[in-house]
Amino acid sequence: MQFGPILKRSFYERPTIQVARALLGKVLVHGETAGIVVETEAYLGGDDLASHSARGVTNRTRVIFGPPGHAYVYLIYGMYECLNVVAEPAGQPGCVLVRALEPVAGIEIMRQRRAAARRVEDLASGPGKLTLALGITRAQNGADLTRGPLVVREPAGQRAFEIMVTPRIGISQCAGLPLRFVIRYS
């Protein structure tokens, strides 16, 4: 399957909310697998207590404070890995959780990795599901998304879509903020 060019670092070096919205419709590629980003959540750092970076720089969060366009991958509930994309200029925390994908390449590989998924739509319909389907683990924490096996690309062709904005899901701190972005009807 053909995709457009890999996103440049400048795409990520802007406010987190802009990056979260702009990632919708882009293609996340890891090896032979890929999916169109259909849902994201913005985590702003600082006063956003739901953000891992709210407590400052730690060994775990160091990548969030680093240069934009890198992967921040962490373990949640002791069993699922989640992929975030670092936004903002270096030194300013901000990242975007990639919550869901529409699978477009390597679907058979994804089916092997996610045998419990009955339909293609279920392969990457959540943050832990998409990392399993694409084979993304904490080994990719800090990976440069502008080169290598884990990248974000422009789609081959642009398609129009409407963006729904809602509060984030599954958090208790700053839960009411409208920082979840979804392609309507995806």
Secondary structure, 3 states (H helix, E strand, C coil): CCCCCECCHHHHCCCHHHHHHHHCCCEEEECCEEEEEEEEEEECCCCCCCCHHHHCCCCCCHHHHCCCCEEEEEEECCCEEEEEEECCCCCCCCEEEEEEEEEEECHHHHHHHCCCCCCHHHCCCCHHHHHHHHCCCHHHCCCECCCCCEEEECCCCCCCCCEEEECCCCCCCCCCCCCEEEECCC
